[in-house]
Amino acid sequence: MNRIPVTSPASVAVFRRILTHGPLGRVDISRATGLSQAAVTKAVTPLIGAGFVVETDDPRAAPTIGRPISPLAVARDRAHIIGIKITAERTYGVLTDLGASVLARTDEVNRSSAVDHVIEAVRTVVDTLSAASPTPVDGIGVAVSGDVDRESGIVRDSPLLGWHGVPLAHILEESIGIPTILENDVRALTTTEVLFGSGRDADSFAVVTIGTGIGCGLYLNGKVVQGAHGVAGEIGHLPLGPVDAVCSCGRRGCVEAVASTAAILNDIRAGHDDPSLTVEDAFALAHADDAVARAAFERAGGVIGSALAALVNLTGPELVVIAGENVTEYGLYEDRLRETFAEHAFGAASDCAIVLRPHVFDDWARGAAACVIEDIASGIATGR
């Protein structure tokens, strides 16, 4: 993979600051990193020489006293990355530059969630986006729900896909011939927030996704938490629901068994004795103040609020970002969620800000691309 070929820790700090906040003048970088202006100049010289940073007159550079001369920006065209988000029904893909700007997008229906059929869809998406790329693609990032081991590139367990022990990164590299990074989809989304979103200036935060599943990504102590065994922040599988609620993971009482889209829909179908109801029907019923639908969303909001309180009490983030495909309907359970959170958050933990950031599947794919961008930047420190 095309990584930045320098080893100075100062260059790591400088490049990351330019990547996340650029274009910036050297004075601004010095203030943000604590490096002297001379050290900034020394750190940025090899980055410019390698073509990853350029001097620019970009008007977006932050104004300072004495307008900075030639602010520094990431050379966006230096690398092109494909990000992939896999769901059971469809595979989504985006082509980005080094700054994670989306240059092209496409998606493909999976013939089924079987591994071979998904690989087929991924290949089609990659072929389409590679043809749209102005330069050879430097890397592919793939985001999958469930227990994902990024280090080995293995999907250990994905209940939503029905996969167990699938060496997906290896299969794709062998099939496509482009270096591939595999990551849990929520951690990938969290990486996007770290580099380009709400988390750029936060010391700690969490991303909680609500939709087909209930997921959580954590950014603590300057890192996206991977967990010793590749599992961390799985609030969707906290046992806060009733014991008779069966989760897609096979366990009982999980938050996801009450608050996922499927769980809410199943509650409403059962209450109306109508298995033909769709998700759209469920939303429409709730907005029409149907008692069964409102009760299902209220239950979901209460369980999610309890899970958020447990998360904040344990890890103490300054910010929780609520994301996912169903946050457009956040108003259906927001009040109950916030009430339950306030009831269970301990002391000053209740001061944690909860903000809404709607996402579509392209954003999940962009998160996978952001993981590749971070890996490209990590070559600064490792010299790989």
Phi, psi and chi 1 to 4 in degrees:
 res  aa     phi    psi   chi1   chi2   chi3   chi4
   1 MET       -  148.0 -169.1  172.2  -68.4      -
   2 ASN   -77.8   93.8 -175.7   15.0      -      -
   3 ARG  -107.7  160.4  -65.1 -179.0  176.0   91.8
   4 ILE   -73.0  123.0  -61.2  173.4      -      -
   5 PRO   -90.0   54.8   34.2  -35.0      -      -
   6 VAL  -136.7  161.7  -68.8      -      -      -
   7 THR  -120.5   -1.4   57.8      -      -      -
   8 SER   -71.7  127.9  163.6      -      -      -
   9 PRO   -58.1  -31.5  -25.0   35.1      -      -
  10 ALA   -64.3  -37.6      -      -      -      -
  11 SER   -65.9  -35.1  -67.9      -      -      -
  12 VAL   -58.1  -51.3  176.0      -      -      -
  13 ALA   -63.9  -41.2      -      -      -      -
  14 VAL   -67.2  -47.3  167.6      -      -      -
  15 PHE   -62.2  -43.0 -178.2   78.5      -      -
  16 ARG   -62.6  -40.3 -168.6  177.8 -175.4   92.5
  17 ARG   -65.3  -41.2 -171.0   67.2 -174.9  178.8
  18 ILE   -66.6  -40.6  -63.7  170.1      -      -
  19 LEU   -60.6  -44.1  177.8   67.5      -      -
  20 THR   -88.3  -26.7   57.3      -      -      -
  21 HIS  -127.6   -2.0  -69.4   77.4      -      -
  22 GLY   -71.7  167.8      -      -      -      -
  23 PRO   -74.6  145.0   24.6  -31.9      -      -
  24 LEU  -137.7  147.3  -70.2  170.9      -      -
  25 GLY   -79.1  161.2      -      -      -      -
  26 ARG   -61.4  -33.6  -72.2  168.3  173.5   79.4
  27 VAL   -64.7  -43.3  172.0      -      -      -
  28 ASP   -63.7  -40.7  -57.8  -68.7      -      -
  29 ILE   -64.8  -40.7  -62.7  170.1      -      -
  30 SER   -60.5  -45.2  174.4      -      -      -
  31 ARG   -64.8  -39.2  -71.0  171.0  179.1  162.0
  32 ALA   -74.6  -34.1      -      -      -      -
  33 THR   -97.8  -15.9   61.4      -      -      -
  34 GLY    81.4    4.4      -      -      -      -
  35 LEU   -85.6  151.2  -62.7  168.0      -      -
  36 SER   -70.1  160.9   68.3      -      -      -
  37 GLN   -62.4  -34.5  -69.3 -172.8   51.5      -
  38 ALA   -65.6  -39.8      -      -      -      -
  39 ALA   -67.3  -36.3      -      -      -      -
  40 VAL   -62.6  -45.7  169.2      -      -      -
  41 THR   -60.8  -42.5  -63.3      -      -      -
  42 LYS   -65.0  -40.3 -178.2  177.7  179.3 -179.8
  43 ALA   -70.1  -34.9      -      -      -      -
  44 VAL   -83.9  -19.7   82.2      -      -      -
  45 THR   -57.0  -49.1  -62.9      -      -      -
  46 PRO   -67.3  -27.0   21.3  -31.7      -      -
  47 LEU   -67.3  -39.8  -60.2  176.1      -      -
  48 ILE   -68.2  -42.9  -66.6  173.3      -      -
  49 GLY   -60.9  -34.4      -      -      -      -
  50 ALA   -84.5   -4.2      -      -      -      -
  51 GLY    83.8   13.7      -      -      -      -
  52 PHE   -93.5  -19.1  -76.7   91.8      -      -
  53 VAL  -129.8  142.2  170.3      -      -      -
  54 VAL  -129.5  153.9  -66.4      -      -      -
  55 GLU   -86.9  137.8  -66.2 -176.7  -42.9      -
  56 THR  -144.0  161.0  177.4      -      -      -
  57 ASP  -104.6   27.1  -66.7  -34.4      -      -
  58 ASP   -54.9  123.0 -165.2  -43.9      -      -
  59 PRO   -68.1  -10.1   25.7  -34.4      -      -
  60 ARG   -76.2  -10.3  -67.1  173.7  -62.2  166.7
  61 ALA   -58.3  138.9      -      -      -      -
  62 ALA   -61.1  130.7      -      -      -      -
  63 PRO   -68.7  141.7   25.6  -33.1      -      -
  64 THR  -136.1  172.0   61.4      -      -      -
  65 ILE   -67.2  121.4  -62.5  174.2      -      -
  66 GLY    73.8   87.1      -      -      -      -
  67 ARG   -44.5  126.9  177.0   75.3  177.8  176.0
  68 PRO   -61.3  137.7   21.9  -32.5      -      -
  69 ILE   -85.6  132.3  -60.8  173.0      -      -
  70 SER    47.6   70.1  -60.6      -      -      -
  71 PRO   -58.7  157.6    0.4   -1.8      -      -
  72 LEU  -101.1  137.5  -60.6  167.7      -      -
  73 ALA  -138.2  155.5      -      -      -      -
  74 VAL   -69.1  137.3  167.6      -      -      -
  75 ALA   -77.7   91.1      -      -      -      -
  76 ARG   -59.4  -34.1  -69.2  174.0  173.6  -94.5
  77 ASP   -80.8    2.8  -69.3  -22.0      -      -
  78 ARG   -68.9  -24.1 -177.1   64.1  171.7   78.9
  79 ALA  -148.7  149.0      -      -      -      -
  80 HIS  -129.8  135.6  -68.3   91.1      -      -
  81 ILE  -131.0  145.7  -58.7  102.2      -      -
  82 ILE  -108.5  129.0  -69.5  174.5      -      -
  83 GLY  -110.1  136.7      -      -      -      -
  84 ILE  -124.9  134.4  -57.9  -74.7      -      -
  85 LYS  -118.5  122.2  161.6   63.2  175.5  171.0
  86 ILE  -103.1  126.9  -64.5  172.1      -      -
  87 THR  -116.8  174.1   73.0      -      -      -
  88 ALA   -65.3  -31.8      -      -      -      -
  89 GLU   -99.1  -28.1  -63.8   81.0   21.8      -
  90 ARG  -150.0  152.1 -167.8  176.3  -70.9  -92.1
  91 THR  -114.5  125.5  -64.8      -      -      -
  92 TYR  -108.4  143.6  -60.4   82.3      -      -
  93 GLY  -142.7  147.4      -      -      -      -
  94 VAL  -133.8  149.1  -63.5      -      -      -
  95 LEU  -104.1  127.1  173.6   72.5      -      -
  96 THR  -125.9  164.3   80.1      -      -      -
  97 ASP   -94.1 -171.4   58.9   20.3      -      -
  98 LEU   -67.4  -17.8 -170.8   57.1      -      -
  99 GLY   -95.4    9.7      -      -      -      -
 100 ALA    68.1   18.6      -      -      -      -
 101 SER   -74.1  132.8  -65.4      -      -      -
 102 VAL   -79.3  120.8  174.8      -      -      -
 103 LEU   -99.1  -28.1  -52.8  178.0      -      -
 104 ALA  -158.6  157.3      -      -      -      -
 105 ARG  -145.3  156.4   67.1  151.7  -41.7  -89.8
 106 THR  -161.1  167.9 -170.8      -      -      -
 107 ASP  -149.8  161.9   58.8   79.0      -      -
 108 GLU  -143.8  135.3 -173.9   73.6   15.6      -
 109 VAL   -72.3  132.7  174.6      -      -      -
 110 ASN   -80.3  132.8  -55.5  -27.4      -      -
 111 ARG   -61.7  -30.4  -73.7 -160.7  -73.1  152.2
 112 SER  -164.6  179.2   78.0      -      -      -
 113 SER   -88.0    6.4   61.5      -      -      -
 114 ALA   -60.8  145.2      -      -      -      -
 115 VAL   -54.9  -47.3  174.8      -      -      -
 116 ASP   -60.4  -39.1  -71.4  -11.8      -      -
 117 HIS   -70.7  -36.6  -70.5  167.6      -      -
 118 VAL   -68.5  -41.7  170.8      -      -      -
 119 ILE   -58.1  -40.9  -64.4  -63.5      -      -
 120 GLU   -59.2  -44.8  178.2 -175.9  -61.6      -
 121 ALA   -66.6  -41.3      -      -      -      -
 122 VAL   -62.0  -43.3  170.7      -      -      -
 123 ARG   -59.9  -41.6  -75.3  178.1   58.7   89.7
 124 THR   -63.6  -44.3  -59.8      -      -      -
 125 VAL   -62.6  -45.0  167.0      -      -      -
 126 VAL   -64.0  -42.3  169.1      -      -      -
 127 ASP   -60.2  -43.5  -73.0  -13.7      -      -
 128 THR   -63.7  -45.8  -60.2      -      -      -
 129 LEU   -74.1  -33.9  -65.6  175.0      -      -
 130 SER   -62.2  -37.8  -66.3      -      -      -
 131 ALA   -66.5  -25.4      -      -      -      -
 132 ALA   -88.1  -10.1      -      -      -      -
 133 SER   -81.3  135.0  178.9      -      -      -
 134 PRO   -72.4  -16.9   23.3  -31.5      -      -
 135 THR  -136.3  163.9   63.5      -      -      -
 136 PRO   -55.4  140.6  -26.8   35.7      -      -
 137 VAL   -69.1  132.3  172.7      -      -      -
 138 ASP   -84.0  -26.9  -67.6   87.0      -      -
 139 GLY  -172.2  161.0      -      -      -      -
 140 ILE  -121.6  133.4  -61.6  172.4      -      -
 141 GLY  -111.4  135.9      -      -      -      -
 142 VAL  -125.7  127.5  179.1      -      -      -
 143 ALA  -110.6  128.0      -      -      -      -
 144 VAL  -135.1  142.9  177.3      -      -      -
 145 SER   -74.6  154.4   66.9      -      -      -
 146 GLY   106.7 -161.6      -      -      -      -
 147 ASP   -84.2  104.0  179.5   -2.9      -      -
 148 VAL  -119.1  129.1  173.0      -      -      -
 149 ASP   -99.2  101.0 -174.7  -16.0      -      -
 150 ARG   -63.3  -38.6  175.5  168.8  172.8  166.8
 151 GLU   -60.3  -44.8 -171.2   67.4   25.9      -
 152 SER   -93.6  -11.5   65.3      -      -      -
 153 GLY    73.2   28.7      -      -      -      -
 154 ILE  -112.2  134.2  -65.7  174.8      -      -
 155 VAL   -84.0  103.0 -179.4      -      -      -
 156 ARG   -75.5  -38.4  -70.0 -167.4  -69.8 -140.8
 157 ASP  -160.8  117.6 -177.1   26.1      -      -
 158 SER  -129.1   92.7  179.2      -      -      -
 159 PRO   -57.4  -36.2  -26.0   35.3      -      -
 160 LEU   -69.3  -27.4  -64.8  179.6      -      -
 161 LEU   -97.1  -18.1  -68.5  172.9      -      -
 162 GLY    75.5   29.6      -      -      -      -
 163 TRP  -105.1  144.8  -69.4    3.1      -      -
 164 HIS  -143.1  123.0  -53.6  -79.6      -      -
 165 GLY    63.5   43.8      -      -      -      -
 166 VAL   -98.1  116.1  178.1      -      -      -
 167 PRO   -78.9   67.7   29.6  -33.1      -      -
 168 LEU   -63.5  -43.6 -173.2   60.7      -      -
 169 ALA   -59.6  -44.5      -      -      -      -
 170 HIS   -63.5  -44.4  175.4   73.6      -      -
 171 ILE   -59.4  -44.9  -67.1  171.4      -      -
 172 LEU   -68.9  -41.4  -70.4  174.6      -      -
 173 GLU   -61.4  -42.4  -74.1 -169.7   -6.7      -
 174 GLU   -65.5  -37.1  -71.6  -71.8  -54.2      -
 175 SER   -79.9  -38.1  175.2      -      -      -
 176 ILE  -104.8  -31.1  -61.8  172.4      -      -
 177 GLY    84.3   19.7      -      -      -      -
 178 ILE  -123.3  134.4  -59.9  174.4      -      -
 179 PRO   -52.5  135.1  -25.5   34.2      -      -
 180 THR  -130.5  134.6  -59.7      -      -      -
 181 ILE  -111.2  131.7  -70.1  174.1      -      -
 182 LEU  -107.6  135.7  176.4   67.6      -      -
 183 GLU  -145.9  151.6 -177.5   56.9  -74.8      -
 184 ASN   -58.3  139.0  166.1  -89.2      -      -
 185 ASP   -63.9  -36.1   55.4   -5.5      -      -
 186 VAL   -73.6  -37.8 -175.9      -      -      -
 187 ARG   -65.1  -34.7  -72.7 -160.5  -63.7  -93.3
 188 ALA   -63.8  -44.0      -      -      -      -
 189 LEU   -62.5  -36.8 -161.0   59.9      -      -
 190 THR   -64.9  -38.6  -55.9      -      -      -
 191 THR   -61.7  -38.4  -62.1      -      -      -
 192 THR   -61.3  -42.2  -52.9      -      -      -
 193 GLU   -65.6  -35.3  -67.0  -65.7  -33.7      -
 194 VAL   -63.6  -47.2  171.4      -      -      -
 195 LEU   -84.2  -37.9  -64.0  178.4      -      -
 196 PHE  -132.8    3.2  -51.9  109.3      -      -
 197 GLY  -126.3 -142.6      -      -      -      -
 198 SER   -62.9  -24.5  -57.1      -      -      -
 199 GLY   -89.3    2.8      -      -      -      -
 200 ARG   -57.8  -36.1  -68.9 -172.5  -50.6  157.4
 201 ASP  -115.3   14.6  -63.6  -51.6      -      -
 202 ALA   -96.3  140.8      -      -      -      -
 203 ASP   -75.6  -29.9  -67.5  -32.8      -      -
 204 SER  -156.0  142.6   61.4      -      -      -
 205 PHE  -161.7  169.2   69.9   93.9      -      -
 206 ALA  -131.8  146.1      -      -      -      -
 207 VAL  -111.5  121.1  175.1      -      -      -
 208 VAL  -113.5  122.8  173.0      -      -      -
 209 THR  -106.1  136.8   58.4      -      -      -
 210 ILE  -125.5  122.6  -57.3  172.4      -      -
 211 GLY   176.3 -125.6      -      -      -      -
 212 THR   -57.5  -37.1  -55.1      -      -      -
 213 GLY  -129.7  175.3      -      -      -      -
 214 ILE  -115.8  112.3  -52.3  -65.5      -      -
 215 GLY  -121.9  168.3      -      -      -      -
 216 CYS  -152.0  129.9  175.5      -      -      -
 217 GLY  -112.7  140.9      -      -      -      -
 218 LEU  -118.9  135.1  -66.5  170.2      -      -
 219 TYR  -119.1  108.1  177.6   74.4      -      -
 220 LEU  -135.8  142.5  -56.1  171.5      -      -
 221 ASN    52.8   37.9  -59.5  -40.0      -      -
 222 GLY    80.5   10.3      -      -      -      -
 223 LYS  -141.3  149.0  -67.6 -177.1  178.7  179.8
 224 VAL   -74.0  123.3  176.1      -      -      -
 225 VAL   -73.2  123.9  178.2      -      -      -
 226 GLN   -94.2  -30.6  -64.8  -75.3  -27.2      -
 227 GLY    86.6  145.1      -      -      -      -
 228 ALA   -59.0  -30.7      -      -      -      -
 229 HIS  -116.0   20.2  -55.6  -72.1      -      -
 230 GLY    82.9    5.0      -      -      -      -
 231 VAL  -123.0  127.5  177.1      -      -      -
 232 ALA  -160.2  146.3      -      -      -      -
 233 GLY    72.1   20.1      -      -      -      -
 234 GLU   -79.3   68.8  -70.2  -72.0  -11.8      -
 235 ILE   -69.5  -19.6   68.1  168.0      -      -
 236 GLY   -65.5  -15.4      -      -      -      -
 237 HIS  -117.1   20.1  -61.4  -72.5      -      -
 238 LEU   -70.9  139.6  -69.8  175.7      -      -
 239 PRO   -83.7   67.4   30.7  -34.8      -      -
 240 LEU  -107.4   -1.4  -61.0  175.6      -      -
 241 GLY   -99.2  176.3      -      -      -      -
 242 PRO   -66.0  148.3   22.4  -32.1      -      -
 243 VAL   -68.6  -16.9  -65.7      -      -      -
 244 ASP   -86.9   -1.9   60.5  -19.9      -      -
 245 ALA   -87.4  114.9      -      -      -      -
 246 VAL   -94.0  127.6 -179.8      -      -      -
 247 CYS   -89.1  163.1 -176.0      -      -      -
 248 SER   -65.7  -19.6   60.9      -      -      -
 249 CYS   -79.2   -7.7   71.8      -      -      -
 250 GLY    96.8   -8.3      -      -      -      -
 251 ARG   -94.2  171.5  -62.3  169.7 -179.7   84.1
 252 ARG  -113.0  147.1  -67.8  178.1  175.7  -88.2
 253 GLY    81.6    8.1      -      -      -      -
 254 CYS   -67.0  151.6  -65.1      -      -      -
 255 VAL   -54.5  -42.6  169.4      -      -      -
 256 GLU   -62.5  -28.6 -161.7  167.7  -68.7      -
 257 ALA   -71.3  -11.1      -      -      -      -
 258 VAL  -113.5  -35.5  177.2      -      -      -
 259 ALA  -112.2   -4.9      -      -      -      -
 260 SER   -71.0  164.8   69.2      -      -      -
 261 THR   -55.7  -46.1  -55.8      -      -      -
 262 ALA   -63.4  -39.5      -      -      -      -
 263 ALA   -65.8  -44.1      -      -      -      -
 264 ILE   -62.7  -45.0  -66.3  171.1      -      -
 265 LEU   -62.2  -42.3  178.7   57.8      -      -
 266 ASN   -63.2  -38.0  -74.7  -22.0      -      -
 267 ASP   -61.0  -44.5  -86.9   -3.7      -      -
 268 ILE   -70.4  -39.9  -63.5  171.5      -      -
 269 ARG   -59.2  -45.5  -76.4  173.3  170.7  173.0
 270 ALA   -64.3  -42.1      -      -      -      -
 271 GLY   -64.3  -29.9      -      -      -      -
 272 HIS  -101.4   -1.0  -78.6  -78.9      -      -
 273 ASP    51.2   47.2 -166.8   22.2      -      -
 274 ASP  -141.1   91.8 -174.8   -4.8      -      -
 275 PRO   -70.3   -6.5   25.0  -33.1      -      -
 276 SER   -86.1   -8.1   69.1      -      -      -
 277 LEU   -60.8  140.3  -68.9  174.0      -      -
 278 THR  -102.2  171.9   66.1      -      -      -
 279 VAL   -58.9  -42.5  171.4      -      -      -
 280 GLU   -61.6  -38.5  -70.4   71.7   22.3      -
 281 ASP   -61.4  -41.8  -66.6  -28.8      -      -
 282 ALA   -61.7  -44.2      -      -      -      -
 283 PHE   -63.1  -44.0  -67.5  149.6      -      -
 284 ALA   -63.1  -41.5      -      -      -      -
 285 LEU   -62.2  -43.1  -74.2  167.4      -      -
 286 ALA   -64.5  -41.5      -      -      -      -
 287 HIS   -66.8  -25.0  -76.7  -62.4      -      -
 288 ALA   -89.2   10.7      -      -      -      -
 289 ASP    64.1   30.4  -78.5  -29.5      -      -
 290 ASP   -63.1  129.1  174.5   80.8      -      -
 291 ALA   -61.8  -42.0      -      -      -      -
 292 VAL   -64.4  -47.2  170.8      -      -      -
 293 ALA   -65.1  -44.2      -      -      -      -
 294 ARG   -61.2  -40.4  -67.3  -61.8  -57.6 -176.1
 295 ALA   -64.3  -38.3      -      -      -      -
 296 ALA   -64.3  -43.0      -      -      -      -
 297 PHE   -70.5  -34.7  -80.0   98.7      -      -
 298 GLU   -62.6  -44.4  -72.6  -80.5  -49.2      -
 299 ARG   -60.5  -44.0  -78.2 -167.4  -64.9  -87.7
 300 ALA   -61.4  -46.2      -      -      -      -
 301 GLY   -61.5  -39.4      -      -      -      -
 302 GLY   -64.7  -43.0      -      -      -      -
 303 VAL   -68.7  -40.9  171.3      -      -      -
 304 ILE   -65.1  -41.4  -64.8  171.1      -      -
 305 GLY   -59.5  -41.6      -      -      -      -
 306 SER   -63.5  -41.0  -64.8      -      -      -
 307 ALA   -64.9  -40.6      -      -      -      -
 308 LEU   -63.7  -40.9  -70.6 -178.4      -      -
 309 ALA   -62.3  -42.5      -      -      -      -
 310 ALA   -61.9  -42.8      -      -      -      -
 311 LEU   -60.8  -48.8  167.8   71.2      -      -
 312 VAL   -69.4  -38.8  171.6      -      -      -
 313 ASN   -61.8  -36.2  -71.5  -16.2      -      -
 314 LEU   -81.8  -39.1  -75.8  169.5      -      -
 315 THR  -112.7  -19.5   62.5      -      -      -
 316 GLY    64.4   41.7      -      -      -      -
 317 PRO   -70.1  154.0   29.3  -36.3      -      -
 318 GLU   -83.3  -14.1   62.0 -175.1   86.6      -
 319 LEU  -149.5  138.8  172.8   70.9      -      -
 320 VAL  -121.6  124.1  172.1      -      -      -
 321 VAL   -99.8  120.4  178.8      -      -      -
 322 ILE   -91.1  122.2  -56.6  -68.8      -      -
 323 ALA  -136.4 -176.1      -      -      -      -
 324 GLY   116.5  168.7      -      -      -      -
 325 GLU   -71.1  -17.2   63.0  -93.8   31.2      -
 326 ASN  -105.1    8.7  -83.1   -6.4      -      -
 327 VAL   -71.8  -11.6  -63.4      -      -      -
 328 THR   -64.0  -20.4   52.1      -      -      -
 329 GLU  -104.9   21.8  -57.8  -65.0  -20.3      -
 330 TYR   -55.7  -33.4 -176.9   56.0      -      -
 331 GLY   -61.2  -20.0      -      -      -      -
 332 LEU   -71.2  -23.0  -67.7  174.6      -      -
 333 TYR  -133.6    4.5   48.3   81.1      -      -
 334 GLU   -59.9  -47.4  178.9 -178.0   10.1      -
 335 ASP   -59.8  -47.5  -71.5  -13.9      -      -
 336 ARG   -65.9  -37.7 -176.4   60.9 -175.7  142.3
 337 LEU   -59.6  -49.4 -177.8  154.8      -      -
 338 ARG   -68.1  -36.6  -69.9 -174.9  178.3  -86.2
 339 GLU   -61.5  -47.1  -72.5  171.7    5.3      -
 340 THR   -68.0  -39.0  -50.2      -      -      -
 341 PHE   -58.8  -47.0  173.5   77.3      -      -
 342 ALA   -63.4  -34.1      -      -      -      -
 343 GLU   -66.1  -33.0  -72.0  170.7    5.1      -
 344 HIS  -111.6  -13.8  -64.7  -71.9      -      -
 345 ALA   -69.6  134.0      -      -      -      -
 346 PHE   -92.3  125.1  179.0   75.7      -      -
 347 GLY    54.3 -131.1      -      -      -      -
 348 ALA   -69.1  -10.1      -      -      -      -
 349 ALA   -60.1  -25.7      -      -      -      -
 350 SER   -68.1  -12.5   61.7      -      -      -
 351 ASP   -78.5   -7.9  -66.4  -25.8      -      -
 352 CYS   -57.6  128.8  175.5      -      -      -
 353 ALA   -76.8  137.0      -      -      -      -
 354 ILE  -115.7  117.0  -61.0  175.6      -      -
 355 VAL  -122.9  156.7  -59.2      -      -      -
 356 LEU  -106.0  133.1 -171.8   66.7      -      -
 357 ARG  -138.7   94.9 -176.9 -180.0  -73.3  -88.9
 358 PRO   -59.6  142.0  -22.2   34.0      -      -
 359 HIS  -131.3  149.2  -75.7   82.1      -      -
 360 VAL  -112.4  173.4  -64.6      -      -      -
 361 PHE   -64.2  -26.6  -77.7  114.3      -      -
 362 ASP   -61.0  -33.3  -72.9   -0.8      -      -
 363 ASP   -67.2  -36.7  -65.3  -51.9      -      -
 364 TRP   -64.2  -41.4  -63.9   83.6      -      -
 365 ALA   -64.9  -39.3      -      -      -      -
 366 ARG   -62.6  -34.1 -177.7  171.8  177.8 -105.2
 367 GLY   -61.7  -39.5      -      -      -      -
 368 ALA   -63.5  -39.4      -      -      -      -
 369 ALA   -64.6  -37.3      -      -      -      -
 370 ALA   -61.4  -32.7      -      -      -      -
 371 CYS   -63.9  -37.2  -67.7      -      -      -
 372 VAL   -68.5  -41.7  178.6      -      -      -
 373 ILE   -59.7  -42.9  -67.1  170.2      -      -
 374 GLU   -63.3  -37.7 -178.7  134.8   82.5      -
 375 ASP   -68.0  -38.4 -161.5   63.8      -      -
 376 ILE   -59.6  -44.7  -70.9  171.9      -      -
 377 ALA   -67.4  -28.9      -      -      -      -
 378 SER   -67.1  -18.0   74.7      -      -      -
 379 GLY   -63.9  -19.0      -      -      -      -
 380 ILE   -57.6  -46.5  -58.9  172.5      -      -
 381 ALA   -80.2  -30.9      -      -      -      -
 382 THR   -99.1  -19.3   62.9      -      -      -
 383 GLY    70.6   19.3      -      -      -      -
 384 ARG   -71.9      -  -68.1  175.4  -67.7 -177.6
